[in-house]
Amino acid sequence: MSLDAAIARISQIQSMIEPLNGAASANAARPVQQTTATNAPVATASAYAPNAAYPVTATTGMTSPTGVAPTSFSNVLAGTTGQLSARASGYLTPGQRTFATQLAAETGMNPQVVAAWMLAEQSGGAATSRESAGNHNWLNIGYTDSATYGASASVWSDPASAAHATAGWLKGEDTVDGYGKASAGVQSILNSAGQSPEAQVQALQRSGWASSGYPDLPGVLRMVGS
C-alpha cells in the first residue's frame, strides 16, 4: 500500500471512531439512576412503635438495588402528593390516618408533619384506647396543663369532623364548643403551610401549643419519613 493510500485509510478509520467516542462521553455524562423500593421494612422506634393493633397492608413495589436506602422513594412521593407515607401510616390508628389526611388537605400542612405532631400528642396504647372510645381529638385541643375544656364536644366522635373542627380552630374560628378560639401563637402555625416540613415543625415549636416546646418533634418527623 502506498503512503498516500495508508494516510487515506487512517483518516477513514479515525472518522469512524470519533462518533463512537462521542457517544461514550455522552453516556458517561448521564449516569444511570437507580430506583428505590416502596415496600421495604420499616425500622421501629422504641417510643413510637408501629401500631400492631391496626396494621397497614404493604403494597408491592419495585425491587430495591443493593445499598439503596429503603422507603425513601415512597416517602418523597408521599410528600409531593400530599399523602401519608407508608412509614407514617404504620404508626397511626385508622382514625388517626383519616384525621391526618383531612387536616393536611384543609390546612396545607405536610401530612408527615401532621403525623409526627399527632404521635407527639398521642401514640401506641394510648392512641388505641382513645380510638376504642370514639374520641378523635388527636391533637388534644382543650387538654391544658390546668384543666380540660370541650373534650366532650360532638365533633370529636368522627375523625373527619374532628379534623375539620381542628382546621377551623387553627384558623381562628370558634369550632370547639366550650373552649373558645385559638391564640395568636397557635393561629400562626398555618403561616408555615407550604413551607418545608422542617419549617412547619419549627412553627409548631414556637407556637406555644405544648409547654415543652416539642423538643423531640424533629426526630419524630424523621422517623415517619418527611
Steps between C-alpha positions, in 0.01 A plus 500: 500500500637839404560772760211706363267201517608423858437860611158494336415170675604639842282807447207276411542290817524812718181639350325173595635501858415862590117454515551201730715705736239776503225253595711355779566848641132587488409180685764570763344842561161335562549239777223245547270589790380213718149479636419416857248271663158608609431203727819452702466418872483793738733512799311545823566765762457417869278795585285488186475139387266430206148437621466121500129526574440678169754362250540654155492261205824536306476567128727334248773731381818494294797289602754701694856493360771409747618796706200723431320629809154339533170694493663823384311505169158439657557764766614763250205415275260529793637842584448628147149359460363605838453144622619323813813295444483125561732548793278764661188291444657208681516696825140625491157358578236507223338805658835676520567432131165647398553798729854566375404482132198727550686755712788519254255552212313780680806686631770438240732351761729211411328168586818364659523808723139444605578132570804591711295762687229246576752242621656758730155548652359146491660169394520129573261355756364844592397560138343155478295566815386836372401345167294237685325775696400678178699811592681647198638814661847391391674831572350529849323830443363614835730274702701765683748482788236641738169350378317339209251692284273386219615138517141373480412704190319290239746592225755259648285191439604474135858542368396702194282742696769520767759595238263760352439655844874497570577673169241768572629549853857542373369769264350692791140378471288406800450134406551330838207543738614589849853608416500821298729616221867418454769742615696712255801274549300192408344671199850590377573130443316505169723779372756225442268299272670434169847543649741214568403238758784622721366858489154374593644313799679815613170690476339241725785526748468879516120509518458427870280199422698281739663635814800279425556661160505156334878444521469148354276594208780526238606146587144370474470666159814321380360174637176521300684605186471869398 
